Amino acid sequence: MDPVKIAKYRWGSPSDWHQVRWHKPVFKYVDAEHAESIADGSTKIGTIWGFRRMEGIKGDSGENTIPFRFGLNDVLDADRPSDRALLKTMGLEAEGDFKFVMQGTAINFVGQDYYACCFAKNPNSEQLRSEKRQAVFRIDDLRTWANRVCEIFDVLGPCFIQEVTYRERVMTRFAEGVAVTSPVVKPKFFENEQEVRVVWMVNHDTEMGAYPSLPIIPNDPILACLITRIE
């Protein structure tokens, strides 16, 4: 089996997504031991790359990636602009009469990291529950909640609220559309989660790589007013 090649790139950005004006309640599942601090306005913002390292049923090692698979006889022609662009993402600079036989190679395109926080549309999702006793919170105004988090962390830029789309991420050589990674696309295995994500850009240019963890927000009275425990 050919080794999987990893190419990091910036195809796609939140500015390309369908931005949702979210007006519905969302729900947050937390271990009951953390319920008191959440009710007092404490919260933790994760990263997409951090989500990839999660274990168990909630873990998705393919967060914001897309495998691009070639057939056994696929040939990339450097004379063809679309093929030349694909070769460039693989670190291969070529022009003119150069042809590359891929022979079943798989390339795993890895999108940039983002800060994110996950919620559910459903207050009764069994798939989001862990083995520990859970508390469930409701947020009625997610946009105001997200903007407040931006005020707390200067590093956070514009935020986007988006329902997660559940479909397979794999692209093939002749698939329709463009291979674009997205932090709001997950496999259908996770469809029962019915997830909504707040995703933040950062306010400055940053090198590709995992973003540093943000400190846990201590008890914030404004956030506390925006979240209600229902279970």
N, C-alpha and C positions, 0 to 999 in steps of 0.2 A: 504494500500500500504506500502510495506517495505521501510524504509528510505534508502536513497542512502548513501552508505559508501564511504568515500574518502580515497584513499591510495596514498601517494606521493612516487615517486620512480624515478630511473634513467634508466629505460629501454630505449635503443636507444640513440644515440648521433649523432651530425652532421658527425662524422667520418664514420658512417654507411650509410649516404645518398649517393645518386648518385650526385657527385659534378659536376656542369656544368661549362664549360669554356664559359663564356657569351660574345658574340661578337655582340649582337644586341642592338639597342637603346631601352631605357625604358623611361617611362613617369611618371611624378609626378604631381598630382592634388593638388592644395592648394587653400584656400580661397584667393580671389584677394587682400584682405587687407594685406596679408603677402607676396605678390609677390615681392615687392621691396627688402625686406630683404633676400628672397630666392635667388634672382638674384645677390645679393651682397655676396653670399657664406654662408649664415646662414642656419642652419638645426637643426632638433631635432630628436634624436634617441629614439625610444620607446622600450617597453618591451612586450614580449608575454603575460605575465600576465596582463599588463596594457591594452592590446588590448581586453582582456576578459571583461573589465569593460566599454568598449565603448558602447554607446547607439545608437539607431536608426538603419537604414538599414545597416550601416557599421559594427555594433557590432556583434561579434561572441563569445558568452559566453562559448563556448566549445574549445577555442583555446588551442592546445597542450594537449588535454585530450582525453580519449577513454573510453566510457562506456562498461563495460563487463557484459552481462546479462545472468543469469542462467534460465533454464526452471523450471517448477514447481516441477519436480521430480529429478533434478540434484543432484548428490551425489559426493562430493570430498573425495577421498580415500587417507589417509595419507601414505599408503603403496606405492602409485604411485608417482614417482619423480616429474612429471609435476604438479600433484595436490598439492604435498607438497610445491613446489615452489610458486604456486598461493596462498596457504594458508599463506605462510610466508609474502607475500606482503600485506595480510590483517591483519598482526599482530598476526597470530595464529601459534604457534610452535607445531607441532604434528608429531609423528612417530608411526609406527606399526599399529595395528588394530583399527584405529580411522576413523570414517566416519562422514562427515558433510553433512546434508541435507540442500540444499540452499533455496529451495522453492521460486523461483522467485526473489531472491536477486539481486540487481544491485550494482555494484562497479564502481565508477568513478575514473579511474586511471589518475593522474595529473602529467604531465611531468615537468621537471625542467624549470626554467625561462631562457630566452635568451634576449639579446639586438637585436633589429631588426628594419629594415626600409623597407617600402613597396612601390612598384612601379607597373606600369601597362605596359603590352606589347602593349596595344592599345591606341592611342592618342585620341580616340573618344568614350571612355567608359562613357555612361550615368549613369551606376550604381555607379561609383565612384564620381559622382558630388553630392555636397550637395545642400541645398536650397539657399545657398549664391552664389554670382557670383564667378566663378572659374578662376584661371589662370592655364595654363598647361606648364610644362617644359620638355625638352628632355635632357637625359644624354646619350651620345654616348659610353662612356667608363666607364661602371659601376664598373668594377674591380678596376680601378685606383681611382675612387671616394670612394669606400669602403676602400681601403688601406689608403687613406688620412685620413678618419675618424679614422682608427686605430692609426695613428700617433698622432692625436689630443688627443685621450683618451687612456692613458696608460693601463687602466683596460681592454680594449678590446683585445681579443686574435685573433686566426685565424677566418676568415670570410668565409662564404659559400654563394654562389649565387644559388638560386634554384627556378624554376617555382613551383607555388602552384598546387598540385593535388586536384581535386574536386571529392570527393566520401564520402559515409557515413562512420562515424568513428566506429560504433557499432560493437563489437565483441561478439560472443556467445560461449558457452561452447565448442562446437565442430566445431567452425569455422576453416578454414584452415589458416595457417600462425601463426605468433606470434603477440600478442597484443602490439604494439609499438606506443607510442605517437609520434607525429611529429608536429613541428611548421610550416610545409609546406603542411599540409593536411587540407582542409576545406570542408564543405558540398556542394553539387551540387547547392544549393540555390545561392551561391556566384559565380557560374561559369562564369557569364558575366564579372566579374572583370578582369579575365585573368591576375592574379597577379604574380609578381616576387618579391622575398624577398632576402634581404641581412641579414644574421643572423650571429651574432658574439658570439663566446665563450668568457669566461673571462679568464684573465691571472693568476688566483689564485683559489685555492679551496674555495668554499663558501658553507655555510649551505643552505639547501633547503629553499625556500621561495622566495618572490618577490624581484627582484633586485631593488636597489634604482634608482631613476630617474637620468639621466645624464643632466647636464646643457645644455641649448641651445647653439649650436656652434655660436659664434659671426661671424661677417663678415670675411670669410676666402678667400683670393684672389685665392688660388689654387682651392678650390671648386667652386668659382665663374666662373673660366675658364672652368669648366667641365660641366656646366649646361646652357642651352639656353631656353629662354622663347619663346614658339611658339604660345601662345594664351593668 
